[in-house]
Each structure stands twice: as structure tokens, then as C-alpha cells.
């Protein structure tokens, strides 16, 4: 994990440091999402399509979902 700091202006504006812009692949007019958890904040680039961004998120959780469903159904009989 890398630490990067930025200054807050009197108008509460922040210049996003180059390392962060490059890591998030930000371009002008992009939108950001701020996930807040107490005093911790996670900054993410807002995806153009939330459905596409979430697709496959937990694909490693159930590697053989069809097989597991069939096993469970067999137990019911």
C-alpha cells in the first residue's frame, strides 16, 4: 500500500496527486465514488456501467455452482 498526501484549499478543493490519477486511470470529466467507513474513505473511479463492473465479482466463491446446486437438489429427494 502506498501513501500519498494532498492539500485542501480554503474552498475545500483537492488536487488529485499524479500517482492516484495514474493508478485509477482518471481523465478529465471522470466521476469518483467515495466509500466512507468511519474515518476511513476509499476513492474509486465511477464505472460507466455498474452491472458490468460487478459481473464476475465473486466468481471464485462458487467455482462449480451448477454442480453444487445439483448436489443440493439431490439431498432434497
PDB file of N, CA, C and O in Angstrom:
ATOM      1  N   UNK A   1       0.853  -1.173   0.000  1.00  0.00           N
ATOM      2  CA  UNK A   1       0.000   0.000   0.000  1.00  0.00           C
ATOM      3  C   UNK A   1       0.897   1.234   0.000  1.00  0.00           C
ATOM      4  O   UNK A   1       1.914   1.277   0.693  1.00  0.00           O
ATOM      5  N   UNK A   2       0.517   2.208  -0.766  1.00  0.00           N
ATOM      6  CA  UNK A   2       1.298   3.431  -0.908  1.00  0.00           C
ATOM      7  C   UNK A   2       0.532   4.584  -0.257  1.00  0.00           C
ATOM      8  O   UNK A   2      -0.694   4.643  -0.345  1.00  0.00           O
ATOM      9  N   UNK A   3       1.242   5.486   0.385  1.00  0.00           N
ATOM     10  CA  UNK A   3       0.627   6.666   0.993  1.00  0.00           C
ATOM     11  C   UNK A   3       0.939   7.892   0.147  1.00  0.00           C
ATOM     12  O   UNK A   3       2.093   8.135  -0.206  1.00  0.00           O
ATOM     13  N   UNK A   4      -0.091   8.660  -0.174  1.00  0.00           N
ATOM     14  CA  UNK A   4       0.060   9.880  -0.948  1.00  0.00           C
ATOM     15  C   UNK A   4      -0.760  10.950  -0.242  1.00  0.00           C
ATOM     16  O   UNK A   4      -1.869  10.675   0.216  1.00  0.00           O
ATOM     17  N   UNK A   5      -0.234  12.154  -0.149  1.00  0.00           N
ATOM     18  CA  UNK A   5      -0.973  13.220   0.525  1.00  0.00           C
ATOM     19  C   UNK A   5      -1.335  14.331  -0.453  1.00  0.00           C
ATOM     20  O   UNK A   5      -0.738  14.471  -1.520  1.00  0.00           O
ATOM     21  N   UNK A   6      -2.330  15.112  -0.056  1.00  0.00           N
ATOM     22  CA  UNK A   6      -2.776  16.239  -0.868  1.00  0.00           C
ATOM     23  C   UNK A   6      -3.211  17.356   0.070  1.00  0.00           C
ATOM     24  O   UNK A   6      -3.544  17.105   1.229  1.00  0.00           O
ATOM     25  N   UNK A   7      -3.207  18.578  -0.424  1.00  0.00           N
ATOM     26  CA  UNK A   7      -3.567  19.767   0.346  1.00  0.00           C
ATOM     27  C   UNK A   7      -5.023  20.140   0.059  1.00  0.00           C
ATOM     28  O   UNK A   7      -5.478  20.028  -1.079  1.00  0.00           O
ATOM     29  N   UNK A   8      -5.754  20.581   1.086  1.00  0.00           N
ATOM     30  CA  UNK A   8      -7.119  21.060   0.915  1.00  0.00           C
ATOM     31  C   UNK A   8      -7.084  22.579   0.893  1.00  0.00           C
ATOM     32  O   UNK A   8      -6.548  23.204   1.808  1.00  0.00           O
ATOM     33  N   UNK A   9      -7.658  23.180  -0.159  1.00  0.00           N
ATOM     34  CA  UNK A   9      -7.657  24.640  -0.283  1.00  0.00           C
ATOM     35  C   UNK A   9      -8.728  25.243   0.629  1.00  0.00           C
ATOM     36  O   UNK A   9      -9.492  24.517   1.266  1.00  0.00           O
ATOM     37  N   UNK A  10      -8.776  26.558   0.685  1.00  0.00           N
ATOM     38  CA  UNK A  10      -9.782  27.248   1.506  1.00  0.00           C
ATOM     39  C   UNK A  10     -11.195  27.003   0.978  1.00  0.00           C
ATOM     40  O   UNK A  10     -12.168  27.199   1.706  1.00  0.00           O
ATOM     41  N   UNK A  11     -11.316  26.575  -0.282  1.00  0.00           N
ATOM     42  CA  UNK A  11     -12.614  26.250  -0.874  1.00  0.00           C
ATOM     43  C   UNK A  11     -12.900  24.743  -0.804  1.00  0.00           C
ATOM     44  O   UNK A  11     -13.814  24.250  -1.465  1.00  0.00           O
ATOM     45  N   UNK A  12     -12.118  24.020  -0.002  1.00  0.00           N
ATOM     46  CA  UNK A  12     -12.241  22.572   0.170  1.00  0.00           C
ATOM     47  C   UNK A  12     -12.000  21.802  -1.124  1.00  0.00           C
ATOM     48  O   UNK A  12     -12.574  20.734  -1.333  1.00  0.00           O
ATOM     49  N   UNK A  13     -11.159  22.342  -1.981  1.00  0.00           N
ATOM     50  CA  UNK A  13     -10.793  21.664  -3.211  1.00  0.00           C
ATOM     51  C   UNK A  13      -9.481  20.923  -3.011  1.00  0.00           C
ATOM     52  O   UNK A  13      -8.597  21.379  -2.287  1.00  0.00           O
ATOM     53  N   UNK A  14      -9.370  19.777  -3.665  1.00  0.00           N
ATOM     54  CA  UNK A  14      -8.173  18.947  -3.550  1.00  0.00           C
ATOM     55  C   UNK A  14      -7.681  18.620  -4.953  1.00  0.00           C
ATOM     56  O   UNK A  14      -8.470  18.246  -5.820  1.00  0.00           O
ATOM     57  N   UNK A  15      -6.389  18.760  -5.177  1.00  0.00           N
ATOM     58  CA  UNK A  15      -5.781  18.325  -6.432  1.00  0.00           C
ATOM     59  C   UNK A  15      -5.411  16.859  -6.240  1.00  0.00           C
ATOM     60  O   UNK A  15      -4.695  16.507  -5.303  1.00  0.00           O
ATOM     61  N   UNK A  16      -5.905  16.010  -7.138  1.00  0.00           N
ATOM     62  CA  UNK A  16      -5.626  14.579  -7.029  1.00  0.00           C
ATOM     63  C   UNK A  16      -4.182  14.340  -7.466  1.00  0.00           C
ATOM     64  O   UNK A  16      -3.818  14.669  -8.595  1.00  0.00           O
ATOM     65  N   UNK A  17      -3.360  13.775  -6.592  1.00  0.00           N
ATOM     66  CA  UNK A  17      -1.950  13.555  -6.932  1.00  0.00           C
ATOM     67  C   UNK A  17      -1.789  12.668  -8.167  1.00  0.00           C
ATOM     68  O   UNK A  17      -2.628  11.812  -8.449  1.00  0.00           O
ATOM     69  N   UNK A  18      -0.708  12.888  -8.887  1.00  0.00           N
ATOM     70  CA  UNK A  18      -0.436  12.166 -10.127  1.00  0.00           C
ATOM     71  C   UNK A  18      -0.459  10.652  -9.915  1.00  0.00           C
ATOM     72  O   UNK A  18      -1.021   9.924 -10.733  1.00  0.00           O
ATOM     73  N   UNK A  19       0.144  10.173  -8.829  1.00  0.00           N
ATOM     74  CA  UNK A  19       0.186   8.726  -8.576  1.00  0.00           C
ATOM     75  C   UNK A  19      -1.228   8.149  -8.469  1.00  0.00           C
ATOM     76  O   UNK A  19      -1.477   7.037  -8.934  1.00  0.00           O
ATOM     77  N   UNK A  20      -2.143   8.887  -7.866  1.00  0.00           N
ATOM     78  CA  UNK A  20      -3.525   8.430  -7.726  1.00  0.00           C
ATOM     79  C   UNK A  20      -4.231   8.489  -9.077  1.00  0.00           C
ATOM     80  O   UNK A  20      -4.943   7.556  -9.448  1.00  0.00           O
ATOM     81  N   UNK A  21      -4.038   9.578  -9.810  1.00  0.00           N
ATOM     82  CA  UNK A  21      -4.654   9.705 -11.145  1.00  0.00           C
ATOM     83  C   UNK A  21      -4.224   8.554 -12.057  1.00  0.00           C
ATOM     84  O   UNK A  21      -5.038   7.985 -12.784  1.00  0.00           O
ATOM     85  N   UNK A  22      -2.943   8.224 -12.007  1.00  0.00           N
ATOM     86  CA  UNK A  22      -2.440   7.149 -12.850  1.00  0.00           C
ATOM     87  C   UNK A  22      -2.952   5.786 -12.395  1.00  0.00           C
ATOM     88  O   UNK A  22      -3.297   4.942 -13.222  1.00  0.00           O
ATOM     89  N   UNK A  23      -3.002   5.570 -11.078  1.00  0.00           N
ATOM     90  CA  UNK A  23      -3.475   4.284 -10.563  1.00  0.00           C
ATOM     91  C   UNK A  23      -4.945   4.051 -10.907  1.00  0.00           C
ATOM     92  O   UNK A  23      -5.336   2.929 -11.227  1.00  0.00           O
ATOM     93  N   UNK A  24      -5.757   5.104 -10.843  1.00  0.00           N
ATOM     94  CA  UNK A  24      -7.186   4.985 -11.146  1.00  0.00           C
ATOM     95  C   UNK A  24      -7.491   5.218 -12.623  1.00  0.00           C
ATOM     96  O   UNK A  24      -8.638   5.093 -13.053  1.00  0.00           O
ATOM     97  N   UNK A  25      -6.457   5.557 -13.399  1.00  0.00           N
ATOM     98  CA  UNK A  25      -6.611   5.856 -14.835  1.00  0.00           C
ATOM     99  C   UNK A  25      -7.672   6.945 -15.044  1.00  0.00           C
ATOM    100  O   UNK A  25      -8.578   6.802 -15.865  1.00  0.00           O
ATOM    101  N   UNK A  26      -7.536   8.023 -14.288  1.00  0.00           N
ATOM    102  CA  UNK A  26      -8.502   9.120 -14.354  1.00  0.00           C
ATOM    103  C   UNK A  26      -8.207  10.042 -15.518  1.00  0.00           C
ATOM    104  O   UNK A  26      -7.055  10.274 -15.885  1.00  0.00           O
ATOM    105  N   UNK A  27      -9.276  10.558 -16.084  1.00  0.00           N
ATOM    106  CA  UNK A  27      -9.182  11.558 -17.136  1.00  0.00           C
ATOM    107  C   UNK A  27     -10.117  12.702 -16.757  1.00  0.00           C
ATOM    108  O   UNK A  27     -11.006  12.514 -15.926  1.00  0.00           O
ATOM    109  N   UNK A  28      -9.936  13.885 -17.350  1.00  0.00           N
ATOM    110  CA  UNK A  28     -10.846  14.985 -17.040  1.00  0.00           C
ATOM    111  C   UNK A  28     -12.307  14.572 -17.295  1.00  0.00           C
ATOM    112  O   UNK A  28     -12.595  13.836 -18.239  1.00  0.00           O
ATOM    113  N   UNK A  29     -13.189  15.038 -16.472  1.00  0.00           N
ATOM    114  CA  UNK A  29     -14.632  14.760 -16.530  1.00  0.00           C
ATOM    115  C   UNK A  29     -15.022  13.402 -15.956  1.00  0.00           C
ATOM    116  O   UNK A  29     -16.213  13.093 -15.905  1.00  0.00           O
ATOM    117  N   UNK A  30     -14.062  12.573 -15.519  1.00  0.00           N
ATOM    118  CA  UNK A  30     -14.418  11.329 -14.847  1.00  0.00           C
ATOM    119  C   UNK A  30     -15.096  11.657 -13.525  1.00  0.00           C
ATOM    120  O   UNK A  30     -14.894  12.733 -12.961  1.00  0.00           O
ATOM    121  N   UNK A  31     -15.896  10.725 -13.038  1.00  0.00           N
ATOM    122  CA  UNK A  31     -16.534  10.895 -11.745  1.00  0.00           C
ATOM    123  C   UNK A  31     -15.936   9.902 -10.765  1.00  0.00           C
ATOM    124  O   UNK A  31     -15.488   8.821 -11.148  1.00  0.00           O
ATOM    125  N   UNK A  32     -15.936  10.284  -9.490  1.00  0.00           N
ATOM    126  CA  UNK A  32     -15.390   9.445  -8.437  1.00  0.00           C
ATOM    127  C   UNK A  32     -16.492   9.014  -7.484  1.00  0.00           C
ATOM    128  O   UNK A  32     -17.518   9.682  -7.356  1.00  0.00           O
ATOM    129  N   UNK A  33     -16.266   7.897  -6.824  1.00  0.00           N
ATOM    130  CA  UNK A  33     -17.158   7.410  -5.774  1.00  0.00           C
ATOM    131  C   UNK A  33     -16.342   7.387  -4.490  1.00  0.00           C
ATOM    132  O   UNK A  33     -15.194   6.943  -4.488  1.00  0.00           O
ATOM    133  N   UNK A  34     -16.928   7.862  -3.403  1.00  0.00           N
ATOM    134  CA  UNK A  34     -16.274   7.853  -2.099  1.00  0.00           C
ATOM    135  C   UNK A  34     -17.026   6.879  -1.195  1.00  0.00           C
ATOM    136  O   UNK A  34     -18.204   7.083  -0.902  1.00  0.00           O
ATOM    137  N   UNK A  35     -16.343   5.820  -0.752  1.00  0.00           N
ATOM    138  CA  UNK A  35     -16.924   4.861   0.175  1.00  0.00           C
ATOM    139  C   UNK A  35     -16.429   5.231   1.569  1.00  0.00           C
ATOM    140  O   UNK A  35     -15.226   5.207   1.828  1.00  0.00           O
ATOM    141  N   UNK A  36     -17.343   5.570   2.458  1.00  0.00           N
ATOM    142  CA  UNK A  36     -16.961   6.038   3.784  1.00  0.00           C
ATOM    143  C   UNK A  36     -17.278   4.975   4.834  1.00  0.00           C
ATOM    144  O   UNK A  36     -18.375   4.417   4.863  1.00  0.00           O
ATOM    145  N   UNK A  37     -16.296   4.707   5.694  1.00  0.00           N
ATOM    146  CA  UNK A  37     -16.448   3.760   6.789  1.00  0.00           C
ATOM    147  C   UNK A  37     -15.788   4.377   8.012  1.00  0.00           C
ATOM    148  O   UNK A  37     -14.590   4.198   8.234  1.00  0.00           O
ATOM    149  N   UNK A  38     -16.566   5.104   8.806  1.00  0.00           N
ATOM    150  CA  UNK A  38     -15.995   5.826   9.940  1.00  0.00           C
ATOM    151  C   UNK A  38     -15.081   6.924   9.430  1.00  0.00           C
ATOM    152  O   UNK A  38     -15.506   7.789   8.663  1.00  0.00           O
ATOM    153  N   UNK A  39     -13.825   6.890   9.857  1.00  0.00           N
ATOM    154  CA  UNK A  39     -12.859   7.896   9.410  1.00  0.00           C
ATOM    155  C   UNK A  39     -12.079   7.452   8.176  1.00  0.00           C
ATOM    156  O   UNK A  39     -11.241   8.199   7.671  1.00  0.00           O
ATOM    157  N   UNK A  40     -12.347   6.250   7.690  1.00  0.00           N
ATOM    158  CA  UNK A  40     -11.662   5.746   6.501  1.00  0.00           C
ATOM    159  C   UNK A  40     -12.505   6.036   5.267  1.00  0.00           C
ATOM    160  O   UNK A  40     -13.728   5.893   5.292  1.00  0.00           O
ATOM    161  N   UNK A  41     -11.843   6.444   4.191  1.00  0.00           N
ATOM    162  CA  UNK A  41     -12.524   6.736   2.929  1.00  0.00           C
ATOM    163  C   UNK A  41     -11.776   6.030   1.809  1.00  0.00           C
ATOM    164  O   UNK A  41     -10.552   6.118   1.714  1.00  0.00           O
ATOM    165  N   UNK A  42     -12.520   5.333   0.968  1.00  0.00           N
ATOM    166  CA  UNK A  42     -11.949   4.682  -0.211  1.00  0.00           C
ATOM    167  C   UNK A  42     -12.455   5.441  -1.428  1.00  0.00           C
ATOM    168  O   UNK A  42     -13.656   5.679  -1.559  1.00  0.00           O
ATOM    169  N   UNK A  43     -11.549   5.821  -2.317  1.00  0.00           N
ATOM    170  CA  UNK A  43     -11.911   6.559  -3.520  1.00  0.00           C
ATOM    171  C   UNK A  43     -11.798   5.617  -4.709  1.00  0.00           C
ATOM    172  O   UNK A  43     -10.758   4.999  -4.933  1.00  0.00           O
ATOM    173  N   UNK A  44     -12.884   5.519  -5.465  1.00  0.00           N
ATOM    174  CA  UNK A  44     -12.922   4.671  -6.651  1.00  0.00           C
ATOM    175  C   UNK A  44     -13.370   5.484  -7.851  1.00  0.00           C
ATOM    176  O   UNK A  44     -14.101   6.464  -7.710  1.00  0.00           O
ATOM    177  N   UNK A  45     -12.940   5.081  -9.004  1.00  0.00           N
ATOM    178  CA  UNK A  45     -13.427   5.682 -10.242  1.00  0.00           C
ATOM    179  C   UNK A  45     -14.829   5.143 -10.478  1.00  0.00           C
ATOM    180  O   UNK A  45     -15.049   3.937 -10.376  1.00  0.00           O
ATOM    181  N   UNK A  46     -15.774   6.009 -10.790  1.00  0.00           N
ATOM    182  CA  UNK A  46     -17.148   5.575 -11.021  1.00  0.00           C
ATOM    183  C   UNK A  46     -17.206   4.820 -12.341  1.00  0.00           C
ATOM    184  O   UNK A  46     -16.840   5.362 -13.384  1.00  0.00           O
ATOM    185  N   UNK A  47     -17.667   3.562 -12.302  1.00  0.00           N
ATOM    186  CA  UNK A  47     -17.730   2.809 -13.556  1.00  0.00           C
ATOM    187  C   UNK A  47     -18.827   3.338 -14.471  1.00  0.00           C
ATOM    188  O   UNK A  47     -19.841   3.853 -14.001  1.00  0.00           O
ATOM    189  N   UNK A  48     -18.627   3.211 -15.754  1.00  0.00           N
ATOM    190  CA  UNK A  48     -19.636   3.642 -16.727  1.00  0.00           C
ATOM    191  C   UNK A  48     -20.867   2.755 -16.636  1.00  0.00           C
ATOM    192  O   UNK A  48     -21.988   3.213 -16.857  1.00  0.00           O
ATOM    193  N   UNK A  49     -20.655   1.476 -16.307  1.00  0.00           N
ATOM    194  CA  UNK A  49     -21.757   0.518 -16.210  1.00  0.00           C
ATOM    195  C   UNK A  49     -21.560  -0.300 -14.935  1.00  0.00           C
ATOM    196  O   UNK A  49     -20.656  -1.133 -14.863  1.00  0.00           O
ATOM    197  N   UNK A  50     -22.402  -0.065 -13.934  1.00  0.00           N
ATOM    198  CA  UNK A  50     -22.260  -0.764 -12.657  1.00  0.00           C
ATOM    199  C   UNK A  50     -22.465  -2.269 -12.815  1.00  0.00           C
ATOM    200  O   UNK A  50     -21.784  -3.051 -12.152  1.00  0.00           O
ATOM    201  N   UNK A  51     -23.378  -2.683 -13.667  1.00  0.00           N
ATOM    202  CA  UNK A  51     -23.634  -4.110 -13.868  1.00  0.00           C
ATOM    203  C   UNK A  51     -22.388  -4.800 -14.414  1.00  0.00           C
ATOM    204  O   UNK A  51     -22.009  -5.870 -13.938  1.00  0.00           O
ATOM    205  N   UNK A  52     -21.762  -4.198 -15.395  1.00  0.00           N
ATOM    206  CA  UNK A  52     -20.539  -4.779 -15.962  1.00  0.00           C
ATOM    207  C   UNK A  52     -19.414  -4.797 -14.935  1.00  0.00           C
ATOM    208  O   UNK A  52     -18.610  -5.730 -14.911  1.00  0.00           O
ATOM    209  N   UNK A  53     -19.351  -3.773 -14.086  1.00  0.00           N
ATOM    210  CA  UNK A  53     -18.297  -3.710 -13.076  1.00  0.00           C
ATOM    211  C   UNK A  53     -18.476  -4.792 -12.012  1.00  0.00           C
ATOM    212  O   UNK A  53     -17.489  -5.288 -11.467  1.00  0.00           O
ATOM    213  N   UNK A  54     -19.715  -5.162 -11.712  1.00  0.00           N
ATOM    214  CA  UNK A  54     -19.986  -6.168 -10.683  1.00  0.00           C
ATOM    215  C   UNK A  54     -19.993  -7.592 -11.237  1.00  0.00           C
ATOM    216  O   UNK A  54     -19.886  -8.554 -10.477  1.00  0.00           O
ATOM    217  N   UNK A  55     -20.116  -7.729 -12.548  1.00  0.00           N
ATOM    218  CA  UNK A  55     -20.186  -9.054 -13.146  1.00  0.00           C
ATOM    219  C   UNK A  55     -18.909  -9.838 -12.836  1.00  0.00           C
ATOM    220  O   UNK A  55     -17.800  -9.358 -13.072  1.00  0.00           O
ATOM    221  N   UNK A  56     -19.082 -11.040 -12.310  1.00  0.00           N
ATOM    222  CA  UNK A  56     -17.954 -11.913 -12.011  1.00  0.00           C
ATOM    223  C   UNK A  56     -17.236 -11.571 -10.719  1.00  0.00           C
ATOM    224  O   UNK A  56     -16.161 -12.111 -10.456  1.00  0.00           O
ATOM    225  N   UNK A  57     -17.801 -10.689  -9.905  1.00  0.00           N
ATOM    226  CA  UNK A  57     -17.129 -10.242  -8.689  1.00  0.00           C
ATOM    227  C   UNK A  57     -16.791 -11.396  -7.750  1.00  0.00           C
ATOM    228  O   UNK A  57     -15.713 -11.418  -7.156  1.00  0.00           O
ATOM    229  N   UNK A  58     -17.705 -12.352  -7.614  1.00  0.00           N
ATOM    230  CA  UNK A  58     -17.474 -13.478  -6.702  1.00  0.00           C
ATOM    231  C   UNK A  58     -17.347 -14.797  -7.446  1.00  0.00           C
ATOM    232  O   UNK A  58     -17.755 -15.840  -6.934  1.00  0.00           O
ATOM    233  N   UNK A  59     -16.789 -14.764  -8.641  1.00  0.00           N
ATOM    234  CA  UNK A  59     -16.724 -15.978  -9.447  1.00  0.00           C
ATOM    235  C   UNK A  59     -15.878 -17.070  -8.792  1.00  0.00           C
ATOM    236  O   UNK A  59     -16.111 -18.252  -9.047  1.00  0.00           O
ATOM    237  N   UNK A  60     -14.921 -16.712  -7.971  1.00  0.00           N
ATOM    238  CA  UNK A  60     -14.110 -17.710  -7.292  1.00  0.00           C
ATOM    239  C   UNK A  60     -14.788 -18.307  -6.076  1.00  0.00           C
ATOM    240  O   UNK A  60     -14.314 -19.305  -5.532  1.00  0.00           O
ATOM    241  N   UNK A  61     -15.884 -17.716  -5.641  1.00  0.00           N
ATOM    242  CA  UNK A  61     -16.577 -18.190  -4.443  1.00  0.00           C
ATOM    243  C   UNK A  61     -17.236 -19.538  -4.689  1.00  0.00           C
ATOM    244  O   UNK A  61     -17.157 -20.420  -3.835  1.00  0.00           O
ATOM    245  N   UNK A  62     -17.881 -19.719  -5.829  1.00  0.00           N
ATOM    246  CA  UNK A  62     -18.519 -20.970  -6.199  1.00  0.00           C
ATOM    247  C   UNK A  62     -17.979 -21.413  -7.544  1.00  0.00           C
ATOM    248  O   UNK A  62     -18.599 -21.152  -8.574  1.00  0.00           O
ATOM    249  N   UNK A  63     -16.821 -22.084  -7.553  1.00  0.00           N
ATOM    250  CA  UNK A  63     -16.226 -22.452  -8.834  1.00  0.00           C
ATOM    251  C   UNK A  63     -17.103 -23.391  -9.663  1.00  0.00           C
ATOM    252  O   UNK A  63     -17.082 -23.332 -10.892  1.00  0.00           O
ATOM    253  N   UNK A  64     -17.881 -24.265  -8.993  1.00  0.00           N
ATOM    254  CA  UNK A  64     -18.758 -25.187  -9.720  1.00  0.00           C
ATOM    255  C   UNK A  64     -20.179 -25.013  -9.196  1.00  0.00           C
ATOM    256  O   UNK A  64     -20.717 -25.905  -8.539  1.00  0.00           O
ATOM    257  N   UNK A  65     -20.778 -23.880  -9.484  1.00  0.00           N
ATOM    258  CA  UNK A  65     -22.103 -23.560  -8.949  1.00  0.00           C
ATOM    259  C   UNK A  65     -23.149 -24.554  -9.434  1.00  0.00           C
ATOM    260  O   UNK A  65     -24.008 -24.959  -8.650  1.00  0.00           O
ATOM    261  N   UNK A  66     -23.105 -24.956 -10.687  1.00  0.00           N
ATOM    262  CA  UNK A  66     -24.101 -25.886 -11.230  1.00  0.00           C
ATOM    263  C   UNK A  66     -24.010 -27.223 -10.496  1.00  0.00           C
ATOM    264  O   UNK A  66     -25.026 -27.802 -10.114  1.00  0.00           O
ATOM    265  N   UNK A  67     -22.791 -27.700 -10.306  1.00  0.00           N
ATOM    266  CA  UNK A  67     -22.605 -28.967  -9.589  1.00  0.00           C
ATOM    267  C   UNK A  67     -23.087 -28.886  -8.154  1.00  0.00           C
ATOM    268  O   UNK A  67     -23.685 -29.836  -7.648  1.00  0.00           O
ATOM    269  N   UNK A  68     -22.839 -27.778  -7.496  1.00  0.00           N
ATOM    270  CA  UNK A  68     -23.275 -27.611  -6.109  1.00  0.00           C
ATOM    271  C   UNK A  68     -24.793 -27.552  -6.012  1.00  0.00           C
ATOM    272  O   UNK A  68     -25.368 -28.101  -5.071  1.00  0.00           O
ATOM    273  N   UNK A  69     -25.454 -26.900  -6.963  1.00  0.00           N
ATOM    274  CA  UNK A  69     -26.917 -26.846  -6.971  1.00  0.00           C
ATOM    275  C   UNK A  69     -27.480 -28.250  -7.195  1.00  0.00           C
ATOM    276  O   UNK A  69     -28.434 -28.650  -6.527  1.00  0.00           O
ATOM    277  N   UNK A  70     -26.898 -28.988  -8.122  1.00  0.00           N
ATOM    278  CA  UNK A  70     -27.373 -30.355  -8.379  1.00  0.00           C
ATOM    279  C   UNK A  70     -27.193 -31.249  -7.158  1.00  0.00           C
ATOM    280  O   UNK A  70     -28.072 -32.056  -6.856  1.00  0.00           O
ATOM    281  N   UNK A  71     -26.070 -31.120  -6.448  1.00  0.00           N
ATOM    282  CA  UNK A  71     -25.850 -31.889  -5.221  1.00  0.00           C
ATOM    283  C   UNK A  71     -26.902 -31.557  -4.167  1.00  0.00           C
ATOM    284  O   UNK A  71     -27.457 -32.447  -3.523  1.00  0.00           O
ATOM    285  N   UNK A  72     -27.166 -30.265  -4.002  1.00  0.00           N
ATOM    286  CA  UNK A  72     -28.148 -29.841  -3.014  1.00  0.00           C
ATOM    287  C   UNK A  72     -29.544 -30.364  -3.364  1.00  0.00           C
ATOM    288  O   UNK A  72     -30.272 -30.823  -2.484  1.00  0.00           O
ATOM    289  N   UNK A  73     -29.917 -30.297  -4.633  1.00  0.00           N
ATOM    290  CA  UNK A  73     -31.218 -30.808  -5.056  1.00  0.00           C
ATOM    291  C   UNK A  73     -31.318 -32.316  -4.831  1.00  0.00           C
ATOM    292  O   UNK A  73     -32.383 -32.814  -4.465  1.00  0.00           O
ATOM    293  N   UNK A  74     -30.235 -33.042  -5.042  1.00  0.00           N
ATOM    294  CA  UNK A  74     -30.220 -34.487  -4.810  1.00  0.00           C
ATOM    295  C   UNK A  74     -30.452 -34.813  -3.346  1.00  0.00           C
ATOM    296  O   UNK A  74     -31.066 -35.836  -3.039  1.00  0.00           O
ATOM    297  N   UNK A  75     -29.984 -33.982  -2.442  1.00  0.00           N
ATOM    298  CA  UNK A  75     -30.200 -34.200  -1.000  1.00  0.00           C
ATOM    299  C   UNK A  75     -31.660 -34.023  -0.612  1.00  0.00           C
ATOM    300  O   UNK A  75     -32.113 -34.596   0.378  1.00  0.00           O
ATOM    301  N   UNK A  76     -32.387 -33.245  -1.375  1.00  0.00           N
ATOM    302  CA  UNK A  76     -33.789 -32.984  -1.057  1.00  0.00           C
ATOM    303  C   UNK A  76     -34.672 -34.209  -1.338  1.00  0.00           C
ATOM    304  O   UNK A  76     -35.720 -34.384  -0.716  1.00  0.00           O
ATOM    305  N   UNK A  77     -34.244 -35.036  -2.266  1.00  0.00           N
ATOM    306  CA  UNK A  77     -35.072 -36.157  -2.693  1.00  0.00           C
ATOM    307  C   UNK A  77     -35.015 -37.318  -1.750  1.00  0.00           C
ATOM    308  O   UNK A  77     -35.666 -38.337  -1.985  1.00  0.00           O
TER     309      UNK A  77
END
